[in-house]
Amino acid sequence: MKAIILAAILVLLVVGMGVFFQNMLGKDSREMMLALQDAAKQVQKEKWLEAEATLQEISRQWQGKRKKWHAVSDHTEIRIIDESMARLKAYISVQEKKDCLAEIAALQQTIRYIPDKEKLTLSNIF
């Protein structure tokens, strides 16, 4: 009987942690997506100084989120986001509108994908 109770507690703990981390990833992802949308609007209007300031803020936020995401997400995805952020900084610094918009779209896709990939579902477990 004790083994069954212990197993049930462990299952509830794993599911509870999964829900907690999924909510965290979803919230962080939405925040990053909104900030990237702002940056895209600024790039479209060719407001390069504002876009650069927005990207610096996104980068600052990402460094905080990165530590949490690194613990629960695939490290390859984290590396892809880091590389995309670096390319985006370079494109903004040389004011390449098309490249900036393409990189923002790629970055958004990667960020949108991670919470779905880490979702606690049977297909992700097996």
N, CA, C and O atoms as a Tinker XYZ file with bonds, in Angstrom:
   504  protein
     1  N      0.811000   -1.190000    0.000000    73     2
     2  CA     0.000000    0.000000    0.000000    64     1     3
     3  C      0.863000    1.267000    0.000000    63     2     4     5
     4  O      0.562000    2.251000   -0.676000    81     3
     5  N      1.942000    1.208000    0.779000    73     3     6
     6  CA     2.843000    2.361000    0.839000    64     5     7
     7  C      3.486000    2.629000   -0.519000    63     6     8     9
     8  O      3.705000    3.779000   -0.899000    81     7
     9  N      3.780000    1.563000   -1.235000    73     7    10
    10  CA     4.400000    1.715000   -2.553000    64     9    11
    11  C      3.446000    2.403000   -3.528000    63    10    12    13
    12  O      3.867000    3.227000   -4.340000    81    11
    13  N      2.174000    2.064000   -3.444000    73    11    14
    14  CA     1.186000    2.675000   -4.326000    64    13    15
    15  C      1.032000    4.162000   -4.005000    63    14    16    17
    16  O      0.948000    4.991000   -4.911000    81    15
    17  N      0.996000    4.490000   -2.740000    73    15    18
    18  CA     0.879000    5.897000   -2.333000    64    17    19
    19  C      2.119000    6.671000   -2.769000    63    18    20    21
    20  O      2.006000    7.790000   -3.271000    81    19
    21  N      3.288000    6.089000   -2.584000    73    19    22
    22  CA     4.535000    6.741000   -2.998000    64    21    23
    23  C      4.568000    6.945000   -4.515000    63    22    24    25
    24  O      4.974000    8.004000   -4.993000    81    23
    25  N      4.142000    5.936000   -5.260000    73    23    26
    26  CA     4.102000    6.049000   -6.725000    64    25    27
    27  C      3.123000    7.131000   -7.154000    63    26    28    29
    28  O      3.408000    7.905000   -8.068000    81    27
    29  N      1.973000    7.186000   -6.497000    73    27    30
    30  CA     0.971000    8.204000   -6.839000    64    29    31
    31  C      1.515000    9.607000   -6.542000    63    30    32    33
    32  O      1.307000   10.533000   -7.326000    81    31
    33  N      2.198000    9.758000   -5.433000    73    31    34
    34  CA     2.787000   11.055000   -5.080000    64    33    35
    35  C      3.840000   11.452000   -6.103000    63    34    36    37
    36  O      3.896000   12.609000   -6.519000    81    35
    37  N      4.668000   10.509000   -6.508000    73    35    38
    38  CA     5.697000   10.807000   -7.512000    64    37    39
    39  C      5.079000   11.187000   -8.853000    63    38    40    41
    40  O      5.554000   12.110000   -9.513000    81    39
    41  N      4.030000   10.488000   -9.258000    73    39    42
    42  CA     3.362000   10.816000  -10.516000    64    41    43
    43  C      2.758000   12.216000  -10.438000    63    42    44    45
    44  O      2.896000   13.007000  -11.371000    81    43
    45  N      2.094000   12.520000   -9.333000    73    43    46
    46  CA     1.515000   13.858000   -9.155000    64    45    47
    47  C      2.599000   14.924000   -9.141000    63    46    48    49
    48  O      2.408000   16.010000   -9.687000    81    47
    49  N      3.719000   14.629000   -8.530000    73    47    50
    50  CA     4.832000   15.578000   -8.498000    64    49    51
    51  C      5.366000   15.842000   -9.908000    63    50    52    53
    52  O      5.603000   16.993000  -10.272000    81    51
    53  N      5.553000   14.806000  -10.687000    73    51    54
    54  CA     6.059000   14.950000  -12.059000    64    53    55
    55  C      5.057000   15.722000  -12.915000    63    54    56    57
    56  O      5.443000   16.616000  -13.668000    81    55
    57  N      3.788000   15.384000  -12.804000    73    55    58
    58  CA     2.765000   16.081000  -13.581000    64    57    59
    59  C      2.672000   17.539000  -13.141000    63    58    60    61
    60  O      2.568000   18.437000  -13.976000    81    59
    61  N      2.709000   17.775000  -11.834000    73    59    62
    62  CA     2.659000   19.148000  -11.317000    64    61    63
    63  C      3.829000   19.981000  -11.797000    63    62    64    65
    64  O      3.652000   21.136000  -12.185000    81    63
    65  N      5.023000   19.407000  -11.776000    73    63    66
    66  CA     6.202000   20.134000  -12.273000    64    65    67
    67  C      6.078000   20.386000  -13.769000    63    66    68    69
    68  O      6.458000   21.451000  -14.255000    81    67
    69  N      5.551000   19.413000  -14.496000    73    67    70
    70  CA     5.355000   19.581000  -15.930000    64    69    71
    71  C      4.409000   20.733000  -16.239000    63    70    72    73
    72  O      4.672000   21.541000  -17.129000    81    71
    73  N      3.313000   20.804000  -15.503000    73    71    74
    74  CA     2.345000   21.889000  -15.695000    64    73    75
    75  C      2.976000   23.226000  -15.337000    63    74    76    77
    76  O      2.800000   24.209000  -16.057000    81    75
    77  N      3.716000   23.270000  -14.224000    73    75    78
    78  CA     4.377000   24.505000  -13.803000    64    77    79
    79  C      5.351000   24.999000  -14.877000    63    78    80    81
    80  O      5.313000   26.166000  -15.265000    81    79
    81  N      6.212000   24.117000  -15.349000    73    79    82
    82  CA     7.204000   24.506000  -16.351000    64    81    83
    83  C      6.553000   24.853000  -17.687000    63    82    84    85
    84  O      7.029000   25.739000  -18.397000    81    83
    85  N      5.476000   24.165000  -18.032000    73    83    86
    86  CA     4.770000   24.486000  -19.275000    64    85    87
    87  C      4.174000   25.887000  -19.200000    63    86    88    89
    88  O      4.253000   26.649000  -20.163000    81    87
    89  N      3.583000   26.226000  -18.067000    73    87    90
    90  CA     3.030000   27.570000  -17.886000    64    89    91
    91  C      4.136000   28.623000  -17.947000    63    90    92    93
    92  O      3.958000   29.682000  -18.550000    81    91
    93  N      5.269000   28.333000  -17.326000    73    91    94
    94  CA     6.396000   29.265000  -17.337000    64    93    95
    95  C      6.897000   29.485000  -18.762000    63    94    96    97
    96  O      7.106000   30.624000  -19.179000    81    95
    97  N      7.088000   28.400000  -19.508000    73    95    98
    98  CA     7.558000   28.515000  -20.889000    64    97    99
    99  C      6.547000   29.276000  -21.748000    63    98   100   101
   100  O      6.931000   30.104000  -22.574000    81    99
   101  N      5.274000   29.000000  -21.557000    73    99   102
   102  CA     4.246000   29.687000  -22.335000    64   101   103
   103  C      4.224000   31.181000  -22.054000    63   102   104   105
   104  O      4.134000   31.989000  -22.979000    81   103
   105  N      4.304000   31.551000  -20.784000    73   103   106
   106  CA     4.298000   32.968000  -20.405000    64   105   107
   107  C      5.530000   33.676000  -20.954000    63   106   108   109
   108  O      5.424000   34.750000  -21.547000    81   107
   109  N      6.696000   33.074000  -20.757000    73   107   110
   110  CA     7.936000   33.670000  -21.258000    64   109   111
   111  C      7.911000   33.795000  -22.779000    63   110   112   113
   112  O      8.358000   34.797000  -23.337000    81   111
   113  N      7.390000   32.779000  -23.433000    73   111   114
   114  CA     7.318000   32.781000  -24.895000    64   113   115
   115  C      6.419000   33.912000  -25.392000    63   114   116   117
   116  O      6.777000   34.623000  -26.330000    81   115
   117  N      5.263000   34.079000  -24.770000    73   115   118
   118  CA     4.348000   35.152000  -25.168000    64   117   119
   119  C      4.997000   36.524000  -24.980000    63   118   120   121
   120  O      4.851000   37.399000  -25.833000    81   119
   121  N      5.706000   36.715000  -23.876000    73   119   122
   122  CA     6.381000   37.993000  -23.626000    64   121   123
   123  C      7.424000   38.281000  -24.705000    63   122   124   125
   124  O      7.517000   39.400000  -25.209000    81   123
   125  N      8.195000   37.270000  -25.048000    73   123   126
   126  CA     9.225000   37.445000  -26.071000    64   125   127
   127  C      8.589000   37.716000  -27.436000    63   126   128   129
   128  O      9.090000   38.542000  -28.199000    81   127
   129  N      7.501000   37.034000  -27.742000    73   127   130
   130  CA     6.837000   37.221000  -29.032000    64   129   131
   131  C      6.311000   38.656000  -29.170000    63   130   132   133
   132  O      6.442000   39.269000  -30.230000    81   131
   133  N      5.719000   39.184000  -28.102000    73   131   134
   134  CA     5.209000   40.560000  -28.149000    64   133   135
   135  C      6.347000   41.557000  -28.351000    63   134   136   137
   136  O      6.219000   42.502000  -29.130000    81   135
   137  N      7.446000   41.347000  -27.656000    73   135   138
   138  CA     8.590000   42.250000  -27.802000    64   137   139
   139  C      9.165000   42.172000  -29.214000    63   138   140   141
   140  O      9.547000   43.193000  -29.787000    81   139
   141  N      9.226000   40.973000  -29.773000    73   139   142
   142  CA     9.731000   40.822000  -31.142000    64   141   143
   143  C      8.786000   41.457000  -32.159000    63   142   144   145
   144  O      9.238000   41.990000  -33.172000    81   143
   145  N      7.494000   41.405000  -31.903000    73   143   146
   146  CA     6.539000   42.078000  -32.790000    64   145   147
   147  C      6.776000   43.583000  -32.773000    63   146   148   149
   148  O      6.712000   44.236000  -33.814000    81   147
   149  N      7.051000   44.138000  -31.584000    73   147   150
   150  CA     7.375000   45.567000  -31.495000    64   149   151
   151  C      8.632000   45.890000  -32.301000    63   150   152   153
   152  O      8.681000   46.882000  -33.028000    81   151
   153  N      9.639000   45.044000  -32.160000    73   151   154
   154  CA    10.887000   45.258000  -32.902000    64   153   155
   155  C     10.629000   45.196000  -34.406000    63   154   156   157
   156  O     11.176000   46.001000  -35.161000    81   155
   157  N      9.807000   44.255000  -34.845000    73   155   158
   158  CA     9.498000   44.137000  -36.275000    64   157   159
   159  C      8.797000   45.390000  -36.787000    63   158   160   161
   160  O      9.091000   45.858000  -37.887000    81   159
   161  N      7.874000   45.936000  -36.003000    73   159   162
   162  CA     7.187000   47.165000  -36.408000    64   161   163
   163  C      8.176000   48.318000  -36.536000    63   162   164   165
   164  O      8.084000   49.121000  -37.465000    81   163
   165  N      9.113000   48.398000  -35.609000    73   163   166
   166  CA    10.108000   49.464000  -35.658000    64   165   167
   167  C     11.021000   49.308000  -36.871000    63   166   168   169
   168  O     11.376000   50.296000  -37.512000    81   167
   169  N     11.396000   48.086000  -37.182000    73   167   170
   170  CA    12.235000   47.837000  -38.356000    64   169   171
   171  C     11.472000   48.197000  -39.626000    63   170   172   173
   172  O     12.028000   48.821000  -40.529000    81   171
   173  N     10.203000   47.806000  -39.700000    73   171   174
   174  CA     9.407000   48.129000  -40.884000    64   173   175
   175  C      9.320000   49.630000  -41.115000    63   174   176   177
   176  O      9.301000   50.088000  -42.258000    81   175
   177  N      9.268000   50.396000  -40.028000    73   175   178
   178  CA     9.204000   51.851000  -40.135000    64   177   179
   179  C     10.601000   52.475000  -40.216000    63   178   180   181
   180  O     10.750000   53.695000  -40.276000    81   179
   181  N     11.613000   51.613000  -40.216000    73   179   182
   182  CA    13.023000   52.007000  -40.277000    64   181   183
   183  C     13.408000   52.951000  -39.139000    63   182   184   185
   184  O     14.149000   53.915000  -39.330000    81   183
   185  N     12.895000   52.651000  -37.976000    73   183   186
   186  CA    13.268000   53.369000  -36.747000    64   185   187
   187  C     14.366000   52.547000  -36.071000    63   186   188   189
   188  O     14.119000   51.824000  -35.105000    81   187
   189  N     15.559000   52.673000  -36.592000    73   187   190
   190  CA    16.661000   51.795000  -36.231000    64   189   191
   191  C     17.120000   51.960000  -34.780000    63   190   192   193
   192  O     17.453000   50.975000  -34.121000    81   191
   193  N     17.139000   53.186000  -34.284000    73   191   194
   194  CA    17.564000   53.389000  -32.890000    64   193   195
   195  C     16.561000   52.775000  -31.918000    63   194   196   197
   196  O     16.946000   52.171000  -30.917000    81   195
   197  N     15.284000   52.932000  -32.216000    73   195   198
   198  CA    14.260000   52.318000  -31.375000    64   197   199
   199  C     14.326000   50.797000  -31.466000    63   198   200   201
   200  O     14.186000   50.106000  -30.457000    81   199
   201  N     14.536000   50.281000  -32.656000    73   199   202
   202  CA    14.644000   48.833000  -32.836000    64   201   203
   203  C     15.845000   48.284000  -32.072000    63   202   204   205
   204  O     15.770000   47.218000  -31.461000    81   203
   205  N     16.944000   49.016000  -32.113000    73   203   206
   206  CA    18.137000   48.580000  -31.390000    64   205   207
   207  C     17.886000   48.585000  -29.882000    63   206   208   209
   208  O     18.304000   47.663000  -29.181000    81   207
   209  N     17.206000   49.619000  -29.383000    73   207   210
   210  CA    16.886000   49.687000  -27.955000    64   209   211
   211  C     15.938000   48.550000  -27.553000    63   210   212   213
   212  O     16.098000   47.945000  -26.493000    81   211
   213  N     14.962000   48.272000  -28.401000    73   211   214
   214  CA    14.031000   47.175000  -28.129000    64   213   215
   215  C     14.773000   45.845000  -28.112000    63   214   216   217
   216  O     14.524000   45.007000  -27.246000    81   215
   217  N     15.671000   45.650000  -29.047000    73   215   218
   218  CA    16.436000   44.413000  -29.095000    64   217   219
   219  C     17.343000   44.267000  -27.876000    63   218   220   221
   220  O     17.517000   43.161000  -27.364000    81   219
   221  N     17.913000   45.357000  -27.412000    73   219   222
   222  CA    18.725000   45.295000  -26.195000    64   221   223
   223  C     17.877000   44.861000  -25.005000    63   222   224   225
   224  O     18.328000   44.082000  -24.165000    81   223
   225  N     16.655000   45.364000  -24.936000    73   223   226
   226  CA    15.747000   44.973000  -23.855000    64   225   227
   227  C     15.355000   43.494000  -23.991000    63   226   228   229
   228  O     15.310000   42.765000  -23.000000    81   227
   229  N     15.076000   43.066000  -25.217000    73   227   230
   230  CA    14.751000   41.660000  -25.463000    64   229   231
   231  C     15.930000   40.782000  -25.052000    63   230   232   233
   232  O     15.746000   39.746000  -24.413000    81   231
   233  N     17.128000   41.194000  -25.416000    73   231   234
   234  CA    18.331000   40.439000  -25.076000    64   233   235
   235  C     18.526000   40.361000  -23.568000    63   234   236   237
   236  O     18.903000   39.314000  -23.042000    81   235
   237  N     18.272000   41.464000  -22.872000    73   235   238
   238  CA    18.393000   41.482000  -21.416000    64   237   239
   239  C     17.374000   40.518000  -20.794000    63   238   240   241
   240  O     17.706000   39.752000  -19.889000    81   239
   241  N     16.136000   40.567000  -21.289000    73   239   242
   242  CA    15.109000   39.656000  -20.785000    64   241   243
   243  C     15.463000   38.203000  -21.095000    63   242   244   245
   244  O     15.265000   37.312000  -20.269000    81   243
   245  N     15.985000   37.985000  -22.286000    73   243   246
   246  CA    16.331000   36.625000  -22.703000    64   245   247
   247  C     17.394000   36.023000  -21.780000    63   246   248   249
   248  O     17.331000   34.833000  -21.469000    81   247
   249  N     18.356000   36.815000  -21.342000    73   247   250
   250  CA    19.406000   36.285000  -20.471000    64   249   251
   251  C     18.817000   35.748000  -19.171000    63   250   252   253
   252  O     19.306000   34.753000  -18.635000    81   251
   253  N     17.773000   36.393000  -18.661000    73   251   254
   254  CA    17.099000   35.878000  -17.469000    64   253   255
   255  C     16.282000   34.633000  -17.763000    63   254   256   257
   256  O     16.309000   33.666000  -17.001000    81   255
   257  N     15.562000   34.661000  -18.860000    73   255   258
   258  CA    14.729000   33.516000  -19.239000    64   257   259
   259  C     15.582000   32.324000  -19.669000    63   258   260   261
   260  O     15.206000   31.172000  -19.455000    81   259
   261  N     16.709000   32.605000  -20.263000    73   259   262
   262  CA    17.599000   31.572000  -20.792000    64   261   263
   263  C     17.993000   30.570000  -19.713000    63   262   264   265
   264  O     18.036000   29.364000  -19.958000    81   263
   265  N     18.278000   31.077000  -18.521000    73   263   266
   266  CA    18.696000   30.203000  -17.421000    64   265   267
   267  C     17.588000   29.222000  -17.054000    63   266   268   269
   268  O     17.845000   28.041000  -16.818000    81   267
   269  N     16.356000   29.721000  -17.010000    73   267   270
   270  CA    15.227000   28.847000  -16.681000    64   269   271
   271  C     14.971000   27.855000  -17.817000    63   270   272   273
   272  O     14.764000   26.664000  -17.583000    81   271
   273  N     14.989000   28.369000  -19.054000    73   271   274
   274  CA    14.697000   27.505000  -20.198000    64   273   275
   275  C     15.769000   26.435000  -20.362000    63   274   276   277
   276  O     15.481000   25.315000  -20.785000    81   275
   277  N     16.987000   26.781000  -20.031000    73   275   278
   278  CA    18.095000   25.841000  -20.177000    64   277   279
   279  C     17.879000   24.608000  -19.312000    63   278   280   281
   280  O     18.298000   23.509000  -19.673000    81   279
   281  N     17.222000   24.793000  -18.167000    73   279   282
   282  CA    16.988000   23.681000  -17.251000    64   281   283
   283  C     15.918000   22.720000  -17.748000    63   282   284   285
   284  O     15.943000   21.537000  -17.408000    81   283
   285  N     14.978000   23.213000  -18.551000    73   283   286
   286  CA    13.842000   22.375000  -18.932000    64   285   287
   287  C     13.707000   22.152000  -20.431000    63   286   288   289
   288  O     12.793000   21.452000  -20.867000    81   287
   289  N     14.589000   22.727000  -21.222000    73   287   290
   290  CA    14.429000   22.656000  -22.670000    64   289   291
   291  C     15.685000   22.076000  -23.320000    63   290   292   293
   292  O     16.742000   21.948000  -22.703000    81   291
   293  N     15.517000   21.741000  -24.570000    73   291   294
   294  CA    16.620000   21.208000  -25.366000    64   293   295
   295  C     17.678000   22.292000  -25.560000    63   294   296   297
   296  O     17.358000   23.409000  -25.968000    81   295
   297  N     18.918000   21.971000  -25.272000    73   295   298
   298  CA    20.008000   22.945000  -25.364000    64   297   299
   299  C     20.243000   23.402000  -26.800000    63   298   300   301
   300  O     20.727000   24.511000  -27.028000    81   299
   301  N     19.910000   22.567000  -27.752000    73   299   302
   302  CA    20.057000   22.953000  -29.158000    64   301   303
   303  C     19.139000   24.123000  -29.484000    63   302   304   305
   304  O     19.535000   25.048000  -30.194000    81   303
   305  N     17.927000   24.086000  -28.973000    73   303   306
   306  CA    16.979000   25.178000  -29.224000    64   305   307
   307  C     17.472000   26.476000  -28.588000    63   306   308   309
   308  O     17.320000   27.550000  -29.169000    81   307
   309  N     18.052000   26.381000  -27.416000    73   307   310
   310  CA    18.596000   27.564000  -26.738000    64   309   311
   311  C     19.723000   28.154000  -27.577000    63   310   312   313
   312  O     19.808000   29.371000  -27.741000    81   311
   313  N     20.584000   27.296000  -28.106000    73   311   314
   314  CA    21.686000   27.750000  -28.949000    64   313   315
   315  C     21.163000   28.429000  -30.221000    63   314   316   317
   316  O     21.719000   29.435000  -30.663000    81   315
   317  N     20.112000   27.888000  -30.795000    73   315   318
   318  CA    19.522000   28.475000  -31.999000    64   317   319
   319  C     18.999000   29.880000  -31.700000    63   318   320   321
   320  O     19.183000   30.797000  -32.500000    81   319
   321  N     18.352000   30.046000  -30.556000    73   319   322
   322  CA    17.855000   31.375000  -30.169000    64   321   323
   323  C     19.021000   32.333000  -29.969000    63   322   324   325
   324  O     18.974000   33.473000  -30.430000    81   323
   325  N     20.068000   31.876000  -29.282000    73   323   326
   326  CA    21.250000   32.726000  -29.063000    64   325   327
   327  C     21.863000   33.178000  -30.387000    63   326   328   329
   328  O     22.205000   34.348000  -30.553000    81   327
   329  N     21.998000   32.245000  -31.322000    73   327   330
   330  CA    22.586000   32.573000  -32.622000    64   329   331
   331  C     21.692000   33.543000  -33.400000    63   330   332   333
   332  O     22.185000   34.469000  -34.043000    81   331
   333  N     20.403000   33.328000  -33.338000    73   331   334
   334  CA    19.465000   34.198000  -34.035000    64   333   335
   335  C     19.491000   35.605000  -33.458000    63   334   336   337
   336  O     19.422000   36.585000  -34.200000    81   335
   337  N     19.592000   35.709000  -32.136000    73   335   338
   338  CA    19.684000   37.027000  -31.495000    64   337   339
   339  C     20.960000   37.741000  -31.940000    63   338   340   341
   340  O     20.940000   38.947000  -32.189000    81   339
   341  N     22.055000   37.013000  -32.038000    73   339   342
   342  CA    23.321000   37.617000  -32.475000    64   341   343
   343  C     23.218000   38.119000  -33.916000    63   342   344   345
   344  O     23.676000   39.219000  -34.223000    81   343
   345  N     22.622000   37.325000  -34.795000    73   343   346
   346  CA    22.439000   37.756000  -36.188000    64   345   347
   347  C     21.537000   38.979000  -36.262000    63   346   348   349
   348  O     21.799000   39.911000  -37.022000    81   347
   349  N     20.477000   38.967000  -35.469000    73   347   350
   350  CA    19.544000   40.091000  -35.476000    64   349   351
   351  C     20.229000   41.383000  -35.031000    63   350   352   353
   352  O     19.986000   42.444000  -35.605000    81   351
   353  N     21.075000   41.296000  -34.021000    73   351   354
   354  CA    21.832000   42.481000  -33.579000    64   353   355
   355  C     22.704000   43.011000  -34.714000    63   354   356   357
   356  O     22.787000   44.221000  -34.927000    81   355
   357  N     23.346000   42.110000  -35.433000    73   355   358
   358  CA    24.208000   42.528000  -36.544000    64   357   359
   359  C     23.387000   43.166000  -37.657000    63   358   360   361
   360  O     23.786000   44.194000  -38.203000    81   359
   361  N     22.251000   42.577000  -38.000000    73   359   362
   362  CA    21.415000   43.131000  -39.057000    64   361   363
   363  C     20.877000   44.507000  -38.690000    63   362   364   365
   364  O     20.801000   45.398000  -39.536000    81   363
   365  N     20.506000   44.676000  -37.430000    73   363   366
   366  CA    20.008000   45.990000  -37.006000    64   365   367
   367  C     21.134000   47.016000  -37.049000    63   366   368   369
   368  O     20.918000   48.162000  -37.442000    81   367
   369  N     22.322000   46.613000  -36.650000    73   367   370
   370  CA    23.433000   47.572000  -36.626000    64   369   371
   371  C     23.794000   48.070000  -38.028000    63   370   372   373
   372  O     24.253000   49.202000  -38.178000    81   371
   373  N     23.591000   47.235000  -39.060000    73   371   374
   374  CA    23.873000   47.673000  -40.435000    64   373   375
   375  C     22.599000   48.077000  -41.179000    63   374   376   377
   376  O     22.628000   48.371000  -42.374000    81   375
   377  N     21.492000   48.087000  -40.456000    73   375   378
   378  CA    20.201000   48.545000  -40.967000    64   377   379
   379  C     19.748000   47.775000  -42.212000    63   378   380   381
   380  O     19.385000   48.368000  -43.228000    81   379
   381  N     19.777000   46.471000  -42.111000    73   379   382
   382  CA    19.309000   45.585000  -43.189000    64   381   383
   383  C     17.860000   45.186000  -42.909000    63   382   384   385
   384  O     17.602000   44.240000  -42.163000    81   383
   385  N     16.937000   45.900000  -43.500000    73   383   386
   386  CA    15.517000   45.717000  -43.208000    64   385   387
   387  C     15.025000   44.299000  -43.513000    63   386   388   389
   388  O     14.417000   43.656000  -42.657000    81   387
   389  N     15.285000   43.817000  -44.719000    73   387   390
   390  CA    14.799000   42.494000  -45.114000    64   389   391
   391  C     15.384000   41.389000  -44.238000    63   390   392   393
   392  O     14.671000   40.486000  -43.802000    81   391
   393  N     16.685000   41.471000  -43.987000    73   391   394
   394  CA    17.337000   40.459000  -43.160000    64   393   395
   395  C     16.809000   40.498000  -41.724000    63   394   396   397
   396  O     16.608000   39.454000  -41.104000    81   395
   397  N     16.586000   41.703000  -41.202000    73   395   398
   398  CA    16.038000   41.852000  -39.842000    64   397   399
   399  C     14.672000   41.188000  -39.742000    63   398   400   401
   400  O     14.415000   40.411000  -38.822000    81   399
   401  N     13.804000   41.496000  -40.687000    73   399   402
   402  CA    12.455000   40.948000  -40.640000    64   401   403
   403  C     12.460000   39.423000  -40.783000    63   402   404   405
   404  O     11.686000   38.729000  -40.124000    81   403
   405  N     13.327000   38.919000  -41.636000    73   403   406
   406  CA    13.427000   37.462000  -41.801000    64   405   407
   407  C     13.956000   36.809000  -40.523000    63   406   408   409
   408  O     13.473000   35.751000  -40.118000    81   407
   409  N     14.928000   37.429000  -39.903000    73   407   410
   410  CA    15.499000   36.864000  -38.677000    64   409   411
   411  C     14.506000   36.940000  -37.515000    63   410   412   413
   412  O     14.428000   36.021000  -36.701000    81   411
   413  N     13.756000   38.029000  -37.443000    73   411   414
   414  CA    12.728000   38.139000  -36.403000    64   413   415
   415  C     11.686000   37.040000  -36.584000    63   414   416   417
   416  O     11.256000   36.424000  -35.609000    81   415
   417  N     11.280000   36.794000  -37.822000    73   415   418
   418  CA    10.304000   35.729000  -38.095000    64   417   419
   419  C     10.854000   34.361000  -37.699000    63   418   420   421
   420  O     10.135000   33.545000  -37.122000    81   419
   421  N     12.113000   34.111000  -38.004000    73   419   422
   422  CA    12.731000   32.829000  -37.636000    64   421   423
   423  C     12.826000   32.693000  -36.120000    63   422   424   425
   424  O     12.569000   31.624000  -35.568000    81   423
   425  N     13.194000   33.773000  -35.461000    73   423   426
   426  CA    13.310000   33.774000  -34.003000    64   425   427
   427  C     11.942000   33.538000  -33.363000    63   426   428   429
   428  O     11.827000   32.779000  -32.400000    81   427
   429  N     10.921000   34.179000  -33.890000    73   427   430
   430  CA     9.573000   33.975000  -33.374000    64   429   431
   431  C      9.132000   32.520000  -33.538000    63   430   432   433
   432  O      8.516000   31.946000  -32.640000    81   431
   433  N      9.446000   31.942000  -34.667000    73   431   434
   434  CA     9.075000   30.548000  -34.911000    64   433   435
   435  C      9.757000   29.620000  -33.914000    63   434   436   437
   436  O      9.126000   28.703000  -33.388000    81   435
   437  N     11.024000   29.849000  -33.655000    73   435   438
   438  CA    11.759000   29.018000  -32.701000    64   437   439
   439  C     11.185000   29.168000  -31.301000    63   438   440   441
   440  O     10.984000   28.177000  -30.598000    81   439
   441  N     10.920000   30.402000  -30.899000    73   439   442
   442  CA    10.384000   30.656000  -29.561000    64   441   443
   443  C      8.978000   30.078000  -29.424000    63   442   444   445
   444  O      8.633000   29.549000  -28.367000    81   443
   445  N      8.174000   30.168000  -30.459000    73   443   446
   446  CA     6.819000   29.629000  -30.441000    64   445   447
   447  C      6.840000   28.097000  -30.343000    63   446   448   449
   448  O      5.945000   27.493000  -29.750000    81   447
   449  N      7.848000   27.492000  -30.919000    73   447   450
   450  CA     7.945000   26.039000  -31.008000    64   449   451
   451  C      8.317000   25.388000  -29.681000    63   450   452   453
   452  O      7.849000   24.288000  -29.387000    81   451
   453  N      9.138000   26.033000  -28.885000    73   451   454
   454  CA     9.675000   25.408000  -27.676000    64   453   455
   455  C      8.592000   25.004000  -26.673000    63   454   456   457
   456  O      8.611000   23.859000  -26.222000    81   455
   457  N      7.651000   25.873000  -26.299000    73   455   458
   458  CA     6.631000   25.415000  -25.340000    64   457   459
   459  C      5.834000   24.211000  -25.842000    63   458   460   461
   460  O      5.488000   23.327000  -25.058000    81   459
   461  N      5.544000   24.174000  -27.133000    73   459   462
   462  CA     4.823000   23.020000  -27.685000    64   461   463
   463  C      5.667000   21.760000  -27.618000    63   462   464   465
   464  O      5.159000   20.676000  -27.332000    81   463
   465  N      6.939000   21.905000  -27.880000    73   463   466
   466  CA     7.843000   20.755000  -27.875000    64   465   467
   467  C      8.023000   20.194000  -26.473000    63   466   468   469
   468  O      8.170000   18.983000  -26.305000    81   467
   469  N      8.011000   21.050000  -25.476000    73   467   470
   470  CA     8.243000   20.624000  -24.096000    64   469   471
   471  C      6.960000   20.277000  -23.355000    63   470   472   473
   472  O      7.004000   19.933000  -22.174000    81   471
   473  N      5.825000   20.362000  -24.028000    73   471   474
   474  CA     4.534000   20.077000  -23.404000    64   473   475
   475  C      4.498000   18.629000  -22.921000    63   474   476   477
   476  O      4.994000   17.720000  -23.586000    81   475
   477  N      3.902000   18.440000  -21.753000    73   475   478
   478  CA     3.792000   17.109000  -21.177000    64   477   479
   479  C      2.637000   16.368000  -21.841000    63   478   480   481
   480  O      1.487000   16.473000  -21.414000    81   479
   481  N      2.961000   15.612000  -22.898000    73   479   482
   482  CA     1.975000   14.812000  -23.606000    64   481   483
   483  C      2.531000   13.404000  -23.770000    63   482   484   485
   484  O      3.735000   13.179000  -23.646000    81   483
   485  N      1.652000   12.479000  -24.045000    73   483   486
   486  CA     2.109000   11.097000  -24.222000    64   485   487
   487  C      3.086000   10.978000  -25.394000    63   486   488   489
   488  O      4.046000   10.212000  -25.319000    81   487
   489  N      2.850000   11.729000  -26.477000    73   487   490
   490  CA     3.739000   11.640000  -27.627000    64   489   491
   491  C      5.130000   12.182000  -27.303000    63   490   492   493
   492  O      6.114000   11.716000  -27.877000    81   491
   493  N      5.233000   13.155000  -26.398000    73   491   494
   494  CA     6.536000   13.662000  -26.003000    64   493   495
   495  C      7.244000   12.765000  -25.005000    63   494   496   497
   496  O      8.470000   12.794000  -24.898000    81   495
   497  N      6.473000   11.965000  -24.272000    73   495   498
   498  CA     7.058000   11.057000  -23.290000    64   497   499
   499  C      7.596000    9.809000  -23.975000    63   498   500   501
   500  O      8.692000    9.340000  -23.668000    81   499
   501  N      6.809000    9.276000  -24.910000    73   499   502
   502  CA     7.206000    8.046000  -25.578000    64   501   503
   503  C      7.661000    8.391000  -26.936000    63   502   504
   504  O      8.051000    7.508000  -27.700000    81   503
